[in-house]
Amino acid sequence: MGVFSWAQSSLQKIRHDHPKTAGAIEKLAGRHQFKDPAESLRRRLEILDEQINETNRNLLAAQSVKVRSYLGNTQGLWAGLQRRRHFSAAEDSAQWHWQHLQELLKNRSKVQDELDRLTGQLWPKRLRRWLALFVIAMFLIAGIGVFLMGLMAAIYMLPFWGSALLIFWLIKTNRIGQSWRK
C-alpha cells in the first residue's frame, strides 16, 4: 500500500466521519495544489525586470536633463540661477534613480538565487560563474605576462638596436665609410 493510496483512504475516512474537516482539508489542498513557488518567483523576476528597465529609462532621462542643463548656453544672473537649480535637481534625480536601480538589481539577484535554489541550479550556476571568472583572470594574467616579457625583451634589445643605429648613422655620415674605402 503506497503513500498516495494511504492518503486517499485516510481522506475518505475523514470525509465519512467529519465532513467539515474533510472540506477544510480539501480546500487547503486545493489552494496550495496550484501554487507553484517556482512560478511565483519567475513572476517576481519578470516584475523586477520591468522595474529595472523602467528605472534605466528614467535614469537615462535624468542624465540627459542633467547634460542639457549643464550645456545650456544661457546668459544672465536669473538664467544662471535657474540652470544651477535644474542641474542640481537633475543630479539628485539621477542619483536617486541610480540607488534605486542598485536596490532592484540586488533584489533581482536574491530572487534569482531563491529560484535557482528551488530548481536545483544554484551550484551549477555558481560553478559556471567561478569558472568564467577564473578563465578571465587567467587570460588577463597571461596578457600582462606577455606584455611584461615583451617590455623586458625590448629593454634587453636596446643596446643591440642602439649599436646598430649608431653604426648606421656613422656609415651614413661617412665617418666610418671613408676609412673602409681607403
ZIFEN-V498130 format. One record per helix or strand. SS is the DSSP state (hx for helix, st for strand). FROM is the first residue (numbers start at 0). TO is the last residue. If there is no record, write none. Layout:
ss: [SS,SS]
from: [FROM,FROM]
to: [TO,TO]
//
This chain:
ss: [hx,hx,hx,hx,hx,hx]
from: [2,18,36,76,121,176]
to: [16,32,70,118,171,180]
//
